[in-house]
Amino acid sequence: MDEAIGRLLRPYVLAAGEGEMAAAPEGSVMRLKASAESTGGGLGLLEGVDAPGFATPLHRHDVAELWYILDGHYDFYVAGEWVSAGTGAVVFVPGGLVHGLRAGPAGGRKLTMIVPGGPEGFFRDVHRAIEEDAATPERIRALGAEYGIELIGPLPER
């Protein structure tokens, strides 16, 4: 490990309910559990609670993404195919693939890991835009671009 990074990074524990607030527009509330800043760029980790039917837009980014489903059911659209995942499932999407997800009829709770870290800041900044009543589609698209996330459009119907 680079000596300078080792001096800056510190072990930490975040209890249930702790972490910086983050969000996706309309229907998902997240807490930032680990960030590029706290892990030396290694990863980002978010805990999310999603309303029934919450859906992300189709999007693409260069980093890998992994979800662990804590509760509920999700449908994932990955590179033109649908896959389903319930409580206890892990879903991995390599960087560069077009993807999105939709929570089931009871909603759900999940951990989202982004490797390497960095794009998780998008969700923190979306939360701030929502609090400032500035979460317009144009602003969300611009934030996505800042974090290397290409927002493509709505999820297709299953």
Secondary structure as GFF3:
##gff-version 3
##sequence-region A 1 158
A	DSSP	alpha_helix	3	8	.	.	.	ID=ss1
A	DSSP	beta_strand	20	24	.	.	.	ID=ss2
A	DSSP	beta_strand	28	34	.	.	.	ID=ss3
A	DSSP	beta_strand	44	50	.	.	.	ID=ss4
A	DSSP	beta_strand	58	60	.	.	.	ID=ss5
A	DSSP	beta_strand	64	78	.	.	.	ID=ss6
A	DSSP	beta_strand	81	86	.	.	.	ID=ss7
A	DSSP	beta_strand	90	93	.	.	.	ID=ss8
A	DSSP	beta_strand	99	115	.	.	.	ID=ss9
A	DSSP	alpha_helix	121	131	.	.	.	ID=ss10
A	DSSP	alpha_helix	137	146	.	.	.	ID=ss11
A	DSSP	beta_strand	150	153	.	.	.	ID=ss12
###
